[in-house]
Amino acid sequence: MKYKALFLDVDGTLVLHGIDSIPSSRVTQAIAACEHAGISVCLATSRPPDSVQKIIAHLSLTGLCVLSSGSQIYDPKTKKIILEKVCPKSAIDPILRVARAHNVTVLIYDGEKEFAYDESSPPRKIISVYFPELLPEMLQKIMKELRGVSGISLHRMEAWNPEFEVLDIVNEEASKLHGIAEVVKRMGIAPHEIIGVGDGYNDFPLLMACGLKIAMGNAVPELKAIADFVVPSVEEDGVAVVIEKFILGT
């Protein structure tokens, strides 16, 4: 099988968790060889555009990127968002009520910055509502209470602090699967021609969108269970192994 595109999660897959992390030299070289071979390398991450610019520049990526948990598709060539799905405003009050009831922090992302919601001056648009630090038990409880809210999808993620987890709430038609489906349609390729690599709970949609499903060695057990292959961890340059084995054939 000749694959035509590679979709990579960022934190815990392409780089170690941390806003300033960049790919290792081995991964960087493998991605350069991948691009040289005519294979598009695309990000598929919960991160917003501003927090992936350093990585995109470091790798000289040109492939369309699925950002903000699938809410935004970003073109590195033009440095513009080419597709965006907003969170319905009708969902905001129910989400905030749940946050207040449990006395937990919730932030709004409007496509440019994160901030606490101000009911007296609501933003023009909301890309996502974000619970930055929840204990796993609290996250499960909040997810259960929010499942009846229409127009949204809930994305569970690992926090950079391993004690906590994160809940990202976006449009019901926003996920890594939705975003990848849109990108491959624009590229004119089929799902069986793409590889997806991830490590977290929110990478289920990423892997389900791809013909070849790869989990990192540090991935959550549930993701490994649906993967076609498990490669070494992010610390062991698992992404480079994917490229060397399945694309370059080395």
ABEGO torsion letter per residue (X at the ends): XBBABBBBBABGAABBBEAABBBBAAAAAAAAAAAAAGBBBBBBBABBAAAAAAAAAAAGBABBBBBGGGABBBBAAAGBBABBBBBBAAAAAAAAAAAAAAGBBBBBBAGABBBBBBAABBBABBABBBBABBBAAAAAAAAAAAAABBGBBBBBBBBABAABBBBBBBBAABBAAAAAAAAAAAAGBBAAABBBBBABAAAAAAAAABABBBBBAABBAAAAAABABBBBBAAAGAAAAAAAAAAAGX
